[in-house]
Amino acid sequence: MFTDPRQGLSRRDLLAGAMALGGVMALPKLAFGDDTKRSATGKTLVLLHLNGGNDGLNTVVPYKNPRYRTLRPSVGLDRGQVRKISENLGFHPGLQGFEALFKRDRLAVVNGVGYPQPNYSHFRSTEIWFTAQPEKTPTYGWLGRAMTAKASDAPLRGVAIQKEAPLSFASETPSTVTMTDFARFRLPSGMESASKLYGQYKELGGARAELGQAGAQAIDVAKRIARLKNAGGPFYGGIGTDLRKVLSLLRADLGLECIQFQMGGYDTHSNQAASHNRLMTQLGNNLNAFQTELEKSGLGDRVVTVVMSEFGRRASENISGGTDHGSAGPVFVMGKGVNAGFHGAYPSLDDLDRDNLKFTTDFRRIYASLIASTFQMDPTPILGDFKPLELFA
């Protein structure tokens, strides 16, 4: 798989060698020319996907609207239960952690997020959110395209903590890794010999030296990840376990630009009240603890956390004590530098589309803001002409 360093080495040979880390990680496309070696901003985007379609209407509740109780006579939350954060809106009672974040100016709530002609399939709607291209067959993800546009010589730019690589990371210049557990993260067999070969390249100068340096850095990063342990902290449940890993990766100072993971259980077609309360409580408490730990670690200014779901739920409850696949819902952006408070108009409960909330904020406006802030680049070539929301101070 590797070319003898004593032989002539073409650019194609270099790129083929750079991909030799295979299942563990891929080196970024080797850059030739000073203009491609732009430094990173030092910020990391943490993306949490609430898998299954979170019920936004019971997450950010229009508790004063009488139409809400008409649509949801049993699933709807009583006014006295809701954690009131404005004259008209309140959080689900389980979201004590979100209430604390909101009051500490660490949480931006974007209302009515969706896209035109919504799709109600979990699979297809997730593709749309992860590619930000509703009109196209899935190819590259929105984060993958952003990383390609913002070239970097970093050996590793993103980590997904899940079993399968998310489409959001898909890129023509792979520089991400997918994993579930540090203890099971191992270099593939043959990496020691590869490491020696990279060492030989480093001594040859020119393009060979670039390959050697990049390869050595990639192997070093892989070894550092394999030695990590889950961070401590007041976390619990499945999301808590993953947040321990996220916190460890951030504290390791690997220069990551994005980390993605997911929390399941949000497809609440029946008996929603108990399960959604459990989910909301775990979500709010764990993310509040995560932000607190970030700030204790001196990482508060460097991390932005985004919480989204592939769609919301229908406005009306169903006969099984749950809610069915819907459209618009809230997105949460958490961090020390966010413009805390509400963004976007809350969807009307009187003007529905076949019992679905009509979106008021295109999700690509959120992504545009994230790209402009974390990648410090014009989001238009990545997303199209979507005006960024003013999510950051």
C-alpha positions in Angstrom: 0.0 0.0 0.0 2.9 2.3 0.6 5.4 3.5 -2.0 9.1 2.9 -1.4 10.5 6.3 -0.2 13.5 5.8 -2.5 11.3 5.8 -5.6 9.7 8.8 -7.3 6.5 9.9 -5.6 3.7 11.5 -7.4 0.9 13.6 -5.8 -1.5 10.6 -6.3 1.0 8.4 -4.4 1.0 10.9 -1.5 -2.7 11.0 -1.3 -3.0 7.2 -1.5 -0.5 6.9 1.3 -2.2 9.5 3.4 -5.4 7.4 3.3 -3.7 4.3 4.7 -5.1 4.8 8.2 -8.3 3.4 6.8 -10.8 2.4 9.4 -9.3 4.4 12.2 -9.0 7.8 10.6 -8.1 9.4 7.3 -5.6 12.1 6.8 -6.8 15.4 5.3 -6.0 16.0 1.7 -2.4 17.1 1.6 -2.1 20.8 1.0 0.4 22.2 -1.4 0.9 26.0 -1.2 0.9 28.4 1.7 -2.6 29.6 0.9 -4.2 26.4 2.0 -2.6 26.3 5.5 -5.1 28.4 7.3 -5.2 28.2 11.0 -8.3 27.0 12.9 -10.4 29.3 15.0 -9.9 27.3 18.1 -13.7 26.7 18.5 -15.4 23.3 18.6 -19.0 22.7 17.5 -20.7 20.0 19.5 -23.8 18.7 17.7 -26.4 16.6 19.5 -29.1 14.9 17.5 -32.3 14.0 19.3 -33.0 10.9 17.3 -36.7 10.1 16.6 -38.3 13.5 16.3 -38.6 15.6 19.5 -42.0 17.0 20.5 -41.1 20.7 20.3 -44.6 21.8 21.4 -44.1 20.1 24.7 -40.5 21.2 24.9 -41.0 25.0 24.5 -44.7 25.3 25.6 -47.1 28.1 24.7 -48.7 27.7 28.1 -51.1 30.7 27.8 -52.5 29.7 24.4 -55.9 28.1 24.9 -55.6 26.4 21.5 -52.7 24.3 23.0 -55.0 22.6 25.5 -57.6 22.1 22.8 -55.1 20.3 20.6 -53.7 18.3 23.5 -56.3 17.6 26.2 -54.3 14.8 27.8 -50.7 15.1 26.5 -50.6 18.8 27.0 -48.8 20.2 30.1 -50.7 22.1 32.7 -49.8 25.8 33.0 -48.7 25.3 36.6 -46.2 22.6 35.6 -44.4 24.6 33.0 -41.1 26.4 33.8 -42.1 29.9 32.7 -39.3 31.8 30.9 -41.4 34.5 29.3 -44.9 35.9 29.4 -46.1 33.3 26.9 -43.5 30.5 26.7 -42.1 28.0 29.2 -39.9 24.9 29.2 -41.1 21.4 29.9 -41.1 20.8 33.7 -38.2 18.3 33.3 -36.0 21.0 31.7 -34.7 22.4 35.0 -31.2 22.4 33.5 -32.3 24.4 30.5 -34.1 26.9 32.7 -30.8 27.4 34.6 -28.9 27.8 31.4 -31.4 30.3 30.0 -31.2 32.4 33.2 -27.4 32.4 33.1 -27.5 33.7 29.5 -26.0 30.4 28.1 -29.0 29.3 26.0 -30.5 30.5 22.7 -33.9 29.1 21.8 -34.7 29.1 18.1 -38.4 28.7 17.5 -40.2 27.1 14.6 -37.2 25.6 12.8 -37.8 23.5 9.7 -37.7 23.7 5.9 -40.1 24.0 2.9 -42.1 20.9 2.0 -41.1 18.9 5.1 -40.5 15.2 4.9 -41.9 13.0 7.7 -39.6 10.0 7.2 -36.9 9.7 9.9 -34.4 8.6 7.4 -35.0 11.2 4.7 -35.5 14.1 7.1 -32.3 13.3 8.9 -30.5 13.3 5.5 -31.9 16.7 4.8 -30.8 18.1 8.1 -27.3 16.5 7.8 -26.7 17.7 4.2 -28.7 21.0 4.3 -29.7 20.2 0.7 -33.4 19.2 0.7 -33.5 19.3 -3.1 -30.6 17.0 -3.8 -29.6 13.3 -3.5 -27.3 13.0 -0.4 -23.6 13.3 -1.2 -21.6 15.4 1.2 -22.7 16.7 4.6 -22.9 20.4 5.6 -20.0 20.0 8.0 -18.0 18.0 5.5 -18.4 20.7 2.9 -17.5 23.4 5.4 -14.3 21.5 6.4 -13.4 21.0 2.7 -13.8 24.7 2.1 -11.8 25.7 5.2 -8.7 23.7 4.4 -6.5 22.6 7.3 -3.4 20.6 7.9 -4.8 19.1 11.1 -4.7 15.3 11.1 -8.1 15.0 12.7 -10.9 17.6 12.6 -14.0 15.8 13.8 -15.2 12.9 15.9 -18.6 11.2 15.9 -19.4 9.2 19.1 -21.7 6.7 17.6 -21.7 3.4 15.7 -21.9 4.8 12.2 -20.4 7.9 10.6 -23.0 10.6 10.3 -23.8 12.0 6.9 -23.1 15.5 8.2 -19.4 14.6 8.2 -19.3 13.1 4.7 -16.7 14.9 2.7 -14.4 14.7 -0.4 -11.5 15.3 2.0 -12.1 12.9 4.9 -10.6 14.0 8.2 -13.0 12.6 10.8 -13.3 9.4 12.8 -16.3 7.5 14.2 -16.0 5.6 17.5 -18.0 4.4 20.5 -15.5 3.8 23.2 -11.9 4.9 23.9 -11.0 1.5 25.3 -11.9 -0.1 22.0 -10.2 2.5 19.8 -7.1 0.9 18.5 -4.6 1.4 15.7 -5.0 -1.2 12.9 -2.3 -3.9 12.6 0.7 -2.7 10.7 0.7 0.8 12.1 4.1 0.4 13.7 5.7 -0.2 10.3 3.7 2.6 8.8 5.0 4.9 11.6 8.6 3.9 10.6 7.8 4.6 7.0 6.5 8.0 7.8 9.6 8.6 9.8 11.7 7.8 6.7 9.6 10.2 4.6 10.2 13.0 7.1 13.9 12.8 6.4 13.6 13.1 2.6 12.4 16.7 2.3 9.8 18.2 -0.1 6.4 16.6 -0.5 7.7 13.3 1.1 8.4 15.3 4.3 4.9 16.7 4.3 3.4 13.2 4.0 5.8 12.0 6.8 4.9 14.8 9.1 1.1 14.4 8.5 1.3 10.7 9.0 3.3 11.0 12.2 0.8 13.5 13.5 -2.2 11.3 12.7 -0.7 8.3 14.4 0.1 10.4 17.4 -3.5 11.7 17.6 -4.9 8.2 17.3 -2.6 7.0 20.2 -3.7 9.9 22.3 -7.4 9.1 21.8 -6.8 5.5 22.6 -5.3 6.5 26.0 -8.2 8.7 27.0 -10.6 7.9 29.8 -14.2 9.1 30.3 -14.3 12.4 32.2 -15.9 12.6 35.6 -18.7 14.9 36.5 -22.4 14.8 37.5 -23.6 13.1 34.4 -26.0 10.1 34.2 -27.9 8.0 31.7 -26.8 7.3 28.1 -26.4 10.9 27.2 -24.3 11.4 30.3 -21.9 8.6 29.2 -21.4 10.2 25.8 -21.0 13.7 27.3 -18.1 12.2 29.5 -16.4 11.2 26.2 -17.1 14.6 24.6 -15.6 16.4 27.6 -12.5 14.1 27.5 -12.0 14.9 23.9 -12.3 18.6 24.4 -9.9 18.6 27.4 -7.4 16.6 25.4 -7.0 19.7 23.2 -6.8 17.8 19.9 -7.8 20.8 17.9 -11.2 19.3 16.9 -13.6 21.5 15.0 -16.7 19.4 15.5 -18.0 16.5 17.6 -21.3 14.8 17.0 -23.4 12.3 19.0 -27.0 11.4 19.4 -29.7 10.7 22.0 -32.5 8.3 21.1 -36.0 7.6 22.3 -37.8 10.6 20.9 -40.2 8.8 18.6 -43.1 9.2 21.1 -46.1 7.7 19.3 -47.7 6.3 22.5 -47.6 6.9 26.2 -45.6 10.0 25.7 -45.9 11.8 29.0 -43.6 9.5 31.1 -41.0 8.9 28.5 -40.8 12.5 27.3 -40.4 13.7 30.9 -37.5 11.2 31.4 -35.8 12.4 28.2 -36.3 16.1 29.0 -35.0 15.7 32.5 -31.8 13.8 31.3 -31.3 16.3 28.5 -31.6 19.4 30.6 -29.6 18.2 33.7 -26.8 16.7 31.7 -26.3 19.6 29.3 -26.4 22.1 32.2 -23.7 20.0 34.0 -21.7 19.8 30.7 -21.7 23.6 30.3 -20.6 24.0 33.9 -17.8 21.5 33.5 -16.6 23.3 30.3 -16.4 26.6 32.1 -14.6 25.0 35.0 -12.1 23.6 32.5 -11.5 27.0 30.8 -13.3 25.8 27.7 -16.4 27.9 28.0 -15.4 30.4 25.2 -14.3 27.6 22.8 -17.3 25.3 22.6 -20.7 25.8 21.1 -23.3 23.0 21.6 -26.3 22.7 19.3 -29.4 20.5 20.0 -31.6 19.6 17.1 -34.0 16.8 15.9 -35.0 15.6 12.4 -38.5 17.0 12.9 -41.1 17.9 15.5 -44.4 16.2 16.3 -48.0 16.9 15.1 -49.9 19.7 16.9 -52.7 17.3 18.0 -52.2 14.3 20.2 -53.2 10.9 18.9 -55.5 8.2 20.4 -52.5 6.4 22.0 -51.5 9.1 24.3 -48.7 10.2 22.1 -47.9 12.4 19.1 -47.1 11.5 15.5 -44.4 12.8 13.1 -44.6 16.5 12.5 -42.6 19.3 11.1 -41.3 22.5 12.8 -39.6 22.4 16.2 -37.1 24.3 18.4 -33.3 24.2 18.1 -31.1 25.1 21.1 -27.7 26.7 20.9 -25.7 26.6 24.1 -22.5 28.4 25.0 -20.9 31.2 26.8 -20.9 33.5 23.8 -24.4 33.0 22.5 -27.1 35.7 22.2 -29.3 34.1 24.8 -33.0 34.3 24.6 -35.5 33.6 21.8 -34.9 33.7 18.1 -37.5 33.3 15.4 -41.3 33.4 15.7 -43.2 30.7 17.5 -45.4 28.8 15.0 -49.1 29.6 14.9 -51.4 27.0 16.5 -54.4 28.4 14.5 -52.8 28.2 11.1 -51.7 24.6 10.7 -50.8 22.6 7.6 -52.7 19.3 7.9 -52.2 19.4 11.7 -48.6 20.3 11.3 -46.9 23.5 12.5 -45.6 25.7 9.8 -41.9 26.5 10.1 -40.9 30.1 10.6 -37.1 29.7 10.6 -35.2 27.7 8.0 -32.6 25.5 9.7 -30.0 26.6 7.2 -30.0 30.1 8.8 -28.8 28.4 12.0 -26.1 26.5 10.1 -25.1 29.8 8.4 -24.5 31.4 11.8 -22.5 28.4 13.0 -20.3 28.4 10.0 -19.7 32.1 10.1 -18.8 31.9 13.9 -17.0 28.6 14.3 -15.3 28.4 10.9 -15.1 32.2 10.4 -16.0 31.9 6.7 -18.8 33.0 4.4 -21.5 30.3 4.6 -23.0 31.1 1.2 -20.9 28.7 -0.9 -21.7 25.9 1.6 -25.5 26.5 2.1 -26.7 29.0 -0.4 -28.2 32.4 0.2 -29.5 32.0 3.8 -29.0 35.0 6.1 -27.3 33.9 9.4 -29.3 34.3 12.6 -27.7 36.6 15.1 -26.9 33.8 17.5 -23.6 35.1 18.8 -22.5 38.2 20.5 
